[in-house]
């Protein structure tokens, strides 16, 4: 049924559980997976203390290494499960757009991602990348909670 599944990860515990479930799902479906992570672009004016304390190059190197570690974990998990896996690192201030674009560009027919379960004011203020993907994606989305 599904041939290629996008597994976006932000390194959170919820995201790691969704990746694990996604790899299991892909193994059972005989599908391959695409591991994906998005990191924000460097901004000189920001509330992110990592960006304030580093030069552009230091931030990009640090963010790139952290993103690669997340992807390497997913690739290793897939390899151990016998699931073919490729990976992609994207720089974007809008993760939901990066997720949808990556799924489309990599010809994925399913996106499996986590829901962090934020509700109320916190959910409203922080927004939900999962909700945004659900609303804007033409590709089916399976939400793992």
Secondary structure, DSSP 8 states (H G I E B T S, - for coil): --SEEEEE--SSHHHHHHHHHHHHHHHHHT-EEEEEEEE----SS-S-HHHHTS-HHHHHHHHHHHHHHHHHHHHHHHHHHT--EEEEEEE-S-HHHHHHHHHHHTT-SEEEEE-----HHHHHHH--HHHHHHHH-SS-EEEE-
